[in-house]
Amino acid sequence: MKSPYVNELEPNKLITTSFLVHSKEIRQKKSGEFYLSLLLADRTGELDAKMWDNVAEVLDAFDRDDFVRVKGLVQIFHNRPQMTIHKVRRMDDSEIDFGDYFPSSRRDQDEMWRELRGVVAGIANVHLRGLLDAVLDDEDVARRYRRAPAAKSIHHAFLGGLIEHVLSLCSLGRLAAQHYSFIDADLLLTGAILHDIGKIYELNYERGFSYSNDGQLLGHIHIGLRIVADKLRGLPLFPPALRSLVEHMILSHHGKLEFGSPKVPQFPEAMMLHYLDDMDSKMEGMRALIESDRQVDGCFTAYNTALERSVLKKELFLNPPAVSKEPVSKEPSSPPPAPTETAPKAPAAAPPAAAAPPAVAVSNGTPKSDSAFAGKLKQALQPASGSEGK
């Protein structure tokens, strides 16, 4: 098992560990020399890294989606950890455990698959259940459905993320159908299970997450329609009108044309699917952002472009770390240091006593000075004093 992981890194420490390269850019310094800008990752998060020196030796030694072993210093830059790499080498696949580098669902994939098949078995509509069984009985679909992420980066971007997201939608859909009696629960659950089915082919997830060629050319909505159409060929009795409803839910689940749906939702189950899908993806997006944020100071995360905001780390906000303060005490916290063995110093001379003010005698409430200068001053001021009372 690799160590340390990204979420275990401490600043100002020299470390040696391994990562998956998420991105690699060759950039140029002002001097004209090259340096490497890398985004490294493991299952716990990502780390920005720079290699400033001896770059010519490793420029072509590794590439994106390779595993590398690095030695370097972790420091804080712009309130986030950043590594300055001193040495780097490409690792062979035989040296690594893939589970250390790819984020995955906390839930067991086989357990989630059994739960999903249980949801399908509970659907009363024989046509919808037959379609779902035909899709999920396909061995290639089943293998990919267990493992696929729900997205490249926005939400549920981890192995097993798609099926975890779908099961969450099924739970929410059942609750919504109980609350809104006019909702067809079987149709809503079918839409939940099939709405992102195209992502099993839209994304590559063997070494990092990226878009496949079909993902780039077609997108998961069109791929999903193609999967459904292929299975419906074996179901000649499937009602054409019901087919249109299922296809519309796949087409419209993004909710708006500008979000990539060629149609907006036009019946209650389609609208419900869109809002549940949007809510579940945003809730998971917030959770993951808070968990993976690497901001060192403050209780807000870095700005997230998908959510279009920074997110409050609520627990940190409500329970800020205690700031240690020295207790105020009149007594010394520790005994005074023992005197050094040097020649004793003579005691400091007492400061000279301040000169006493001239003695002033008081008679009938009027000060009387025994100084000749004070007397003359008093006489000079008497006319002015007398005029104040007029």
Contacts in CASP RR format, 6 or more apart in sequence:
PFRMAT RR
TARGET T0000
AUTHOR 0000-0000-0000
METHOD contacts of the structure
MODEL  1
MKSPYVNELEPNKLITTSFLVHSKEIRQKKSGEFYLSLLLADRTGELDAK
MWDNVAEVLDAFDRDDFVRVKGLVQIFHNRPQMTIHKVRRMDDSEIDFGD
YFPSSRRDQDEMWRELRGVVAGIANVHLRGLLDAVLDDEDVARRYRRAPA
AKSIHHAFLGGLIEHVLSLCSLGRLAAQHYSFIDADLLLTGAILHDIGKI
YELNYERGFSYSNDGQLLGHIHIGLRIVADKLRGLPLFPPALRSLVEHMI
LSHHGKLEFGSPKVPQFPEAMMLHYLDDMDSKMEGMRALIESDRQVDGCF
TAYNTALERSVLKKELFLNPPAVSKEPVSKEPSSPPPAPTETAPKAPAAA
PPAAAAPPAVAVSNGTPKSDSAFAGKLKQALQPASGSEGK
1 97 0 8 1.000
1 100 0 8 1.000
2 17 0 8 1.000
2 18 0 8 1.000
2 42 0 8 1.000
2 96 0 8 1.000
2 97 0 8 1.000
2 100 0 8 1.000
2 101 0 8 1.000
3 17 0 8 1.000
4 15 0 8 1.000
4 17 0 8 1.000
5 42 0 8 1.000
5 43 0 8 1.000
5 44 0 8 1.000
5 45 0 8 1.000
5 100 0 8 1.000
6 19 0 8 1.000
6 40 0 8 1.000
6 41 0 8 1.000
6 42 0 8 1.000
6 44 0 8 1.000
6 45 0 8 1.000
6 46 0 8 1.000
6 47 0 8 1.000
7 44 0 8 1.000
7 45 0 8 1.000
7 292 0 8 1.000
8 44 0 8 1.000
9 15 0 8 1.000
9 47 0 8 1.000
9 74 0 8 1.000
9 81 0 8 1.000
9 83 0 8 1.000
10 74 0 8 1.000
11 74 0 8 1.000
11 75 0 8 1.000
11 76 0 8 1.000
11 81 0 8 1.000
11 296 0 8 1.000
12 73 0 8 1.000
12 74 0 8 1.000
12 75 0 8 1.000
13 73 0 8 1.000
13 74 0 8 1.000
14 71 0 8 1.000
14 72 0 8 1.000
14 73 0 8 1.000
15 71 0 8 1.000
15 72 0 8 1.000
15 73 0 8 1.000
15 74 0 8 1.000
15 83 0 8 1.000
16 69 0 8 1.000
16 70 0 8 1.000
16 71 0 8 1.000
16 72 0 8 1.000
17 69 0 8 1.000
17 70 0 8 1.000
18 42 0 8 1.000
18 67 0 8 1.000
18 68 0 8 1.000
18 69 0 8 1.000
18 70 0 8 1.000
18 91 0 8 1.000
18 95 0 8 1.000
18 96 0 8 1.000
18 100 0 8 1.000
19 40 0 8 1.000
19 41 0 8 1.000
19 42 0 8 1.000
19 47 0 8 1.000
19 67 0 8 1.000
19 68 0 8 1.000
19 70 0 8 1.000
19 101 0 8 1.000
20 40 0 8 1.000
20 41 0 8 1.000
20 42 0 8 1.000
20 65 0 8 1.000
20 66 0 8 1.000
20 67 0 8 1.000
20 101 0 8 1.000
20 102 0 8 1.000
20 207 0 8 1.000
20 208 0 8 1.000
21 38 0 8 1.000
21 39 0 8 1.000
21 40 0 8 1.000
21 41 0 8 1.000
21 62 0 8 1.000
21 63 0 8 1.000
21 64 0 8 1.000
21 65 0 8 1.000
21 66 0 8 1.000
21 67 0 8 1.000
21 68 0 8 1.000
22 39 0 8 1.000
22 40 0 8 1.000
22 41 0 8 1.000
22 46 0 8 1.000
22 64 0 8 1.000
22 208 0 8 1.000
23 38 0 8 1.000
23 39 0 8 1.000
23 64 0 8 1.000
24 36 0 8 1.000
24 37 0 8 1.000
24 38 0 8 1.000
24 62 0 8 1.000
24 63 0 8 1.000
24 64 0 8 1.000
25 36 0 8 1.000
25 37 0 8 1.000
25 38 0 8 1.000
26 34 0 8 1.000
26 35 0 8 1.000
26 36 0 8 1.000
26 37 0 8 1.000
26 55 0 8 1.000
26 59 0 8 1.000
27 34 0 8 1.000
27 35 0 8 1.000
27 36 0 8 1.000
27 37 0 8 1.000
28 34 0 8 1.000
28 35 0 8 1.000
29 35 0 8 1.000
29 52 0 8 1.000
33 55 0 8 1.000
34 55 0 8 1.000
34 56 0 8 1.000
34 59 0 8 1.000
35 50 0 8 1.000
35 51 0 8 1.000
35 52 0 8 1.000
35 55 0 8 1.000
36 49 0 8 1.000
36 50 0 8 1.000
36 51 0 8 1.000
36 55 0 8 1.000
36 58 0 8 1.000
36 59 0 8 1.000
36 85 0 8 1.000
37 48 0 8 1.000
37 49 0 8 1.000
37 50 0 8 1.000
38 48 0 8 1.000
38 49 0 8 1.000
38 50 0 8 1.000
38 51 0 8 1.000
38 85 0 8 1.000
39 46 0 8 1.000
39 47 0 8 1.000
39 48 0 8 1.000
39 49 0 8 1.000
40 46 0 8 1.000
40 47 0 8 1.000
40 48 0 8 1.000
40 49 0 8 1.000
40 68 0 8 1.000
40 70 0 8 1.000
40 83 0 8 1.000
41 47 0 8 1.000
41 101 0 8 1.000
42 100 0 8 1.000
42 101 0 8 1.000
43 99 0 8 1.000
43 100 0 8 1.000
43 101 0 8 1.000
43 102 0 8 1.000
43 103 0 8 1.000
43 104 0 8 1.000
44 103 0 8 1.000
44 292 0 8 1.000
45 103 0 8 1.000
45 292 0 8 1.000
46 292 0 8 1.000
47 81 0 8 1.000
47 82 0 8 1.000
47 83 0 8 1.000
47 294 0 8 1.000
48 77 0 8 1.000
48 80 0 8 1.000
48 81 0 8 1.000
48 82 0 8 1.000
48 83 0 8 1.000
49 70 0 8 1.000
49 82 0 8 1.000
49 83 0 8 1.000
49 84 0 8 1.000
49 85 0 8 1.000
50 82 0 8 1.000
50 83 0 8 1.000
50 84 0 8 1.000
50 85 0 8 1.000
51 58 0 8 1.000
51 84 0 8 1.000
51 85 0 8 1.000
51 88 0 8 1.000
52 84 0 8 1.000
53 86 0 8 1.000
58 88 0 8 1.000
58 89 0 8 1.000
61 88 0 8 1.000
61 89 0 8 1.000
61 90 0 8 1.000
62 68 0 8 1.000
62 88 0 8 1.000
62 89 0 8 1.000
62 90 0 8 1.000
65 207 0 8 1.000
65 208 0 8 1.000
66 90 0 8 1.000
66 91 0 8 1.000
67 90 0 8 1.000
67 91 0 8 1.000
67 93 0 8 1.000
67 95 0 8 1.000
67 96 0 8 1.000
67 101 0 8 1.000
68 88 0 8 1.000
68 89 0 8 1.000
68 90 0 8 1.000
68 91 0 8 1.000
69 88 0 8 1.000
69 89 0 8 1.000
69 91 0 8 1.000
70 83 0 8 1.000
70 85 0 8 1.000
70 87 0 8 1.000
70 88 0 8 1.000
71 85 0 8 1.000
71 86 0 8 1.000
71 87 0 8 1.000
71 88 0 8 1.000
72 83 0 8 1.000
72 84 0 8 1.000
72 85 0 8 1.000
72 86 0 8 1.000
72 87 0 8 1.000
73 83 0 8 1.000
73 84 0 8 1.000
73 86 0 8 1.000
74 81 0 8 1.000
74 82 0 8 1.000
74 83 0 8 1.000
75 81 0 8 1.000
75 82 0 8 1.000
75 83 0 8 1.000
75 84 0 8 1.000
76 82 0 8 1.000
76 296 0 8 1.000
79 295 0 8 1.000
79 296 0 8 1.000
79 297 0 8 1.000
80 294 0 8 1.000
80 295 0 8 1.000
80 296 0 8 1.000
80 302 0 8 1.000
81 294 0 8 1.000
81 296 0 8 1.000
102 158 0 8 1.000
102 159 0 8 1.000
102 205 0 8 1.000
102 208 0 8 1.000
103 157 0 8 1.000
103 158 0 8 1.000
103 159 0 8 1.000
104 158 0 8 1.000
104 159 0 8 1.000
104 160 0 8 1.000
105 112 0 8 1.000
105 158 0 8 1.000
105 159 0 8 1.000
105 160 0 8 1.000
105 161 0 8 1.000
105 163 0 8 1.000
105 164 0 8 1.000
107 160 0 8 1.000
107 164 0 8 1.000
109 146 0 8 1.000
109 147 0 8 1.000
109 159 0 8 1.000
109 160 0 8 1.000
109 163 0 8 1.000
110 146 0 8 1.000
112 146 0 8 1.000
112 160 0 8 1.000
112 163 0 8 1.000
112 164 0 8 1.000
112 167 0 8 1.000
113 142 0 8 1.000
113 145 0 8 1.000
113 146 0 8 1.000
113 163 0 8 1.000
115 167 0 8 1.000
116 136 0 8 1.000
116 145 0 8 1.000
116 163 0 8 1.000
116 166 0 8 1.000
116 167 0 8 1.000
116 170 0 8 1.000
116 193 0 8 1.000
117 136 0 8 1.000
119 167 0 8 1.000
119 170 0 8 1.000
119 189 0 8 1.000
119 193 0 8 1.000
120 129 0 8 1.000
120 132 0 8 1.000
120 133 0 8 1.000
120 136 0 8 1.000
120 193 0 8 1.000
121 129 0 8 1.000
122 129 0 8 1.000
123 129 0 8 1.000
123 132 0 8 1.000
123 186 0 8 1.000
123 189 0 8 1.000
123 190 0 8 1.000
124 186 0 8 1.000
125 186 0 8 1.000
125 187 0 8 1.000
125 190 0 8 1.000
127 235 0 8 1.000
127 237 0 8 1.000
127 238 0 8 1.000
127 239 0 8 1.000
127 242 0 8 1.000
128 186 0 8 1.000
128 187 0 8 1.000
128 190 0 8 1.000
128 242 0 8 1.000
128 246 0 8 1.000
129 186 0 8 1.000
130 235 0 8 1.000
131 190 0 8 1.000
131 228 0 8 1.000
131 231 0 8 1.000
131 232 0 8 1.000
131 235 0 8 1.000
131 238 0 8 1.000
131 246 0 8 1.000
132 190 0 8 1.000
132 193 0 8 1.000
132 194 0 8 1.000
134 231 0 8 1.000
134 234 0 8 1.000
134 235 0 8 1.000
135 141 0 8 1.000
135 194 0 8 1.000
135 197 0 8 1.000
135 227 0 8 1.000
135 228 0 8 1.000
135 231 0 8 1.000
136 142 0 8 1.000
136 145 0 8 1.000
138 231 0 8 1.000
141 197 0 8 1.000
141 200 0 8 1.000
141 227 0 8 1.000
144 200 0 8 1.000
144 201 0 8 1.000
145 162 0 8 1.000
145 163 0 8 1.000
145 197 0 8 1.000
145 200 0 8 1.000
146 160 0 8 1.000
146 163 0 8 1.000
147 159 0 8 1.000
147 160 0 8 1.000
147 205 0 8 1.000
148 159 0 8 1.000
148 160 0 8 1.000
148 161 0 8 1.000
148 162 0 8 1.000
148 163 0 8 1.000
148 199 0 8 1.000
148 200 0 8 1.000
148 203 0 8 1.000
148 205 0 8 1.000
149 156 0 8 1.000
149 157 0 8 1.000
149 158 0 8 1.000
149 159 0 8 1.000
149 160 0 8 1.000
149 161 0 8 1.000
149 162 0 8 1.000
149 199 0 8 1.000
149 203 0 8 1.000
149 205 0 8 1.000
149 209 0 8 1.000
150 156 0 8 1.000
150 157 0 8 1.000
150 161 0 8 1.000
150 162 0 8 1.000
150 164 0 8 1.000
150 165 0 8 1.000
150 196 0 8 1.000
150 199 0 8 1.000
150 281 0 8 1.000
151 157 0 8 1.000
151 199 0 8 1.000
151 203 0 8 1.000
151 281 0 8 1.000
152 203 0 8 1.000
152 209 0 8 1.000
152 210 0 8 1.000
152 211 0 8 1.000
153 209 0 8 1.000
153 306 0 8 1.000
154 281 0 8 1.000
154 285 0 8 1.000
154 306 0 8 1.000
155 165 0 8 1.000
155 280 0 8 1.000
155 281 0 8 1.000
155 282 0 8 1.000
155 284 0 8 1.000
155 285 0 8 1.000
155 288 0 8 1.000
155 306 0 8 1.000
156 162 0 8 1.000
156 164 0 8 1.000
156 165 0 8 1.000
156 281 0 8 1.000
156 284 0 8 1.000
157 209 0 8 1.000
157 288 0 8 1.000
159 205 0 8 1.000
162 196 0 8 1.000
162 199 0 8 1.000
162 200 0 8 1.000
165 196 0 8 1.000
165 280 0 8 1.000
165 281 0 8 1.000
165 284 0 8 1.000
166 192 0 8 1.000
166 193 0 8 1.000
166 196 0 8 1.000
168 280 0 8 1.000
168 284 0 8 1.000
169 192 0 8 1.000
169 195 0 8 1.000
169 273 0 8 1.000
169 276 0 8 1.000
169 277 0 8 1.000
169 280 0 8 1.000
170 189 0 8 1.000
170 192 0 8 1.000
170 193 0 8 1.000
172 276 0 8 1.000
172 279 0 8 1.000
172 280 0 8 1.000
173 185 0 8 1.000
173 188 0 8 1.000
173 189 0 8 1.000
173 192 0 8 1.000
173 272 0 8 1.000
173 276 0 8 1.000
174 185 0 8 1.000
174 189 0 8 1.000
176 183 0 8 1.000
176 188 0 8 1.000
176 272 0 8 1.000
176 276 0 8 1.000
177 183 0 8 1.000
177 184 0 8 1.000
177 185 0 8 1.000
177 188 0 8 1.000
180 268 0 8 1.000
180 272 0 8 1.000
182 268 0 8 1.000
183 268 0 8 1.000
183 269 0 8 1.000
183 272 0 8 1.000
184 269 0 8 1.000
187 245 0 8 1.000
187 246 0 8 1.000
187 249 0 8 1.000
187 269 0 8 1.000
188 269 0 8 1.000
188 272 0 8 1.000
188 273 0 8 1.000
190 246 0 8 1.000
190 249 0 8 1.000
191 246 0 8 1.000
191 249 0 8 1.000
191 250 0 8 1.000
191 253 0 8 1.000
191 269 0 8 1.000
191 273 0 8 1.000
192 273 0 8 1.000
192 276 0 8 1.000
192 277 0 8 1.000
194 224 0 8 1.000
194 228 0 8 1.000
194 246 0 8 1.000
194 249 0 8 1.000
194 250 0 8 1.000
195 249 0 8 1.000
195 250 0 8 1.000
195 253 0 8 1.000
195 273 0 8 1.000
195 277 0 8 1.000
196 220 0 8 1.000
196 253 0 8 1.000
197 220 0 8 1.000
197 223 0 8 1.000
197 224 0 8 1.000
197 227 0 8 1.000
197 228 0 8 1.000
197 250 0 8 1.000
198 219 0 8 1.000
198 220 0 8 1.000
198 221 0 8 1.000
198 223 0 8 1.000
198 224 0 8 1.000
198 227 0 8 1.000
199 220 0 8 1.000
199 223 0 8 1.000
201 212 0 8 1.000
201 214 0 8 1.000
201 215 0 8 1.000
201 220 0 8 1.000
201 223 0 8 1.000
202 211 0 8 1.000
202 212 0 8 1.000
202 214 0 8 1.000
202 215 0 8 1.000
202 218 0 8 1.000
202 219 0 8 1.000
202 220 0 8 1.000
202 223 0 8 1.000
203 209 0 8 1.000
203 210 0 8 1.000
203 211 0 8 1.000
203 212 0 8 1.000
203 215 0 8 1.000
204 210 0 8 1.000
204 211 0 8 1.000
204 212 0 8 1.000
214 223 0 8 1.000
215 223 0 8 1.000
221 250 0 8 1.000
221 251 0 8 1.000
221 253 0 8 1.000
221 254 0 8 1.000
221 260 0 8 1.000
221 261 0 8 1.000
221 262 0 8 1.000
224 250 0 8 1.000
225 247 0 8 1.000
225 250 0 8 1.000
225 251 0 8 1.000
228 246 0 8 1.000
228 247 0 8 1.000
228 250 0 8 1.000
232 238 0 8 1.000
232 243 0 8 1.000
245 267 0 8 1.000
245 269 0 8 1.000
245 270 0 8 1.000
248 263 0 8 1.000
248 265 0 8 1.000
248 266 0 8 1.000
248 267 0 8 1.000
248 270 0 8 1.000
249 265 0 8 1.000
249 269 0 8 1.000
249 270 0 8 1.000
249 273 0 8 1.000
251 261 0 8 1.000
251 262 0 8 1.000
251 263 0 8 1.000
252 261 0 8 1.000
252 262 0 8 1.000
252 263 0 8 1.000
252 264 0 8 1.000
252 265 0 8 1.000
252 266 0 8 1.000
252 270 0 8 1.000
252 274 0 8 1.000
253 261 0 8 1.000
253 265 0 8 1.000
253 270 0 8 1.000
253 273 0 8 1.000
253 274 0 8 1.000
253 277 0 8 1.000
254 260 0 8 1.000
254 261 0 8 1.000
254 274 0 8 1.000
255 261 0 8 1.000
255 264 0 8 1.000
255 265 0 8 1.000
255 274 0 8 1.000
255 278 0 8 1.000
256 264 0 8 1.000
257 264 0 8 1.000
265 271 0 8 1.000
265 273 0 8 1.000
265 274 0 8 1.000
282 307 0 8 1.000
285 306 0 8 1.000
285 307 0 8 1.000
286 307 0 8 1.000
286 311 0 8 1.000
289 301 0 8 1.000
289 304 0 8 1.000
289 307 0 8 1.000
289 311 0 8 1.000
290 301 0 8 1.000
290 311 0 8 1.000
290 313 0 8 1.000
290 314 0 8 1.000
293 301 0 8 1.000
293 302 0 8 1.000
293 311 0 8 1.000
293 313 0 8 1.000
294 302 0 8 1.000
295 301 0 8 1.000
295 302 0 8 1.000
298 313 0 8 1.000
298 316 0 8 1.000
299 312 0 8 1.000
299 313 0 8 1.000
299 316 0 8 1.000
299 317 0 8 1.000
299 320 0 8 1.000
300 310 0 8 1.000
300 311 0 8 1.000
300 312 0 8 1.000
300 313 0 8 1.000
301 310 0 8 1.000
301 311 0 8 1.000
301 312 0 8 1.000
301 313 0 8 1.000
302 310 0 8 1.000
303 309 0 8 1.000
303 310 0 8 1.000
304 310 0 8 1.000
304 311 0 8 1.000
326 333 0 8 1.000
327 333 0 8 1.000
358 369 0 8 1.000
358 370 0 8 1.000
358 371 0 8 1.000
358 374 0 8 1.000
359 370 0 8 1.000
360 367 0 8 1.000
360 368 0 8 1.000
360 369 0 8 1.000
360 370 0 8 1.000
361 367 0 8 1.000
361 368 0 8 1.000
361 369 0 8 1.000
361 370 0 8 1.000
362 368 0 8 1.000
369 375 0 8 1.000
369 378 0 8 1.000
END
